[in-house]
Amino acid sequence: MSSNLRKGYTTGSCAQGAAKAATLMLLGRRRVDEVELETPSGTKLLLPVVDTELGDQYARCGVIKDSGDDPDVTHGARIYATVRFSDTPGVTLRGGKGVGIVTKPGLAVPVGEHAINPTPREMILRDVSSLLPDGQGAEVTITVPEGEALAEKTYNPRLGIKGGISIIGTTGIVEPKSINAYRTSLSLQLDVLRAQGMEKVTLVLGYVGERFCKAVLHLPEDAITKIGDHVGYMLDQCGEKGFKDVLLVGHIGKLVKVAGGQFNTHFRFGDRRIDIIVDHARRCGADQKIIEAILRETTAEATIDLLREHGMMNVFEAIAKEVTSRVRHRVGQKFKMRCLLLSLKGDVLASHGE
């Protein structure tokens, strides 16, 4: 990742900054335009403050999320904090509109609580407490007006976080490495499944596999983990988290790459789909005429009718067997493994398990 990419700051830092600014406003009885804070990683930030309100008993303001050069759906969202004095000593932190509520175990926040993760929670409590006079209590409420709509574009619904986004950030800074953030979201889905006592997981590489699992296998959406190109990473995670049974479902164009030993199926890591199909076709006894016909094709999908016409669908069976063999070589005997190779129409070309 290029060092020229601009860093941003997390929803956690936004909430921390808004809470600190609102506390300063309530104590000083004046509006503030910016707030300085120290992130969990020790970085100092000076954040602009927007939409300030100062009432008799409360102060409210917001900080606009800036994700830097990381493509994040929460970029530009306004994270607000409302602070009121309380007769109860200490600081009470709550979530409000647009901050999701945890409904499933397995996450860092207990079921029933708003999804304000431990690190930003700690930073908000630290900063607000440090400003309050001895014996004075305060109540802090974090809200995100657009949060419910934004959450539909995130993995929160699959994680069982309902009604809004999460207030997150272990360092407070957004590094422009969206792949890492995406992988973290995928791993969290496995945590949620394990916390429900599930030992079997279904991994799908994309829409074709997802549609098949819903329509044919009748699996509920929250039992399907959509992994994109990150096959190897997620298989490793399944092993580490103690799953006993893994079903891998995807289009032939993706899974044939795994048969060739490519565990990230993004094209930038290579594209030997046709070569791999040719190799397996030769092993299955295809003559030179069939091989040359395969080589003229540009997609794995296009080889399906060709091989079917020549009575060589066993090529896909060989590919499915090779997929499970490659997985077994990578993860050992940590779990049972089965794969399903699909066409774009959702037809099962082959399956193999061991």
Helices and strands as residue ranges (DSSP letters): E 8-9, H 11-28, E 34-38, E 44-48, E 50-54, E 58-64, E 78-86, E 91-95, E 98-99, E 101-102, H 118-131, E 137-143, H 147-151, H 156-159, E 161-162, E 164-165, E 173-174, H 178-195, E 200-204, H 207-215, G 221-223, E 224-226, H 231-240, E 245-251, H 252-259, G 267-269, H 273-283, H 288-295, H 302-309, H 314-331, E 336-342, E 348-353
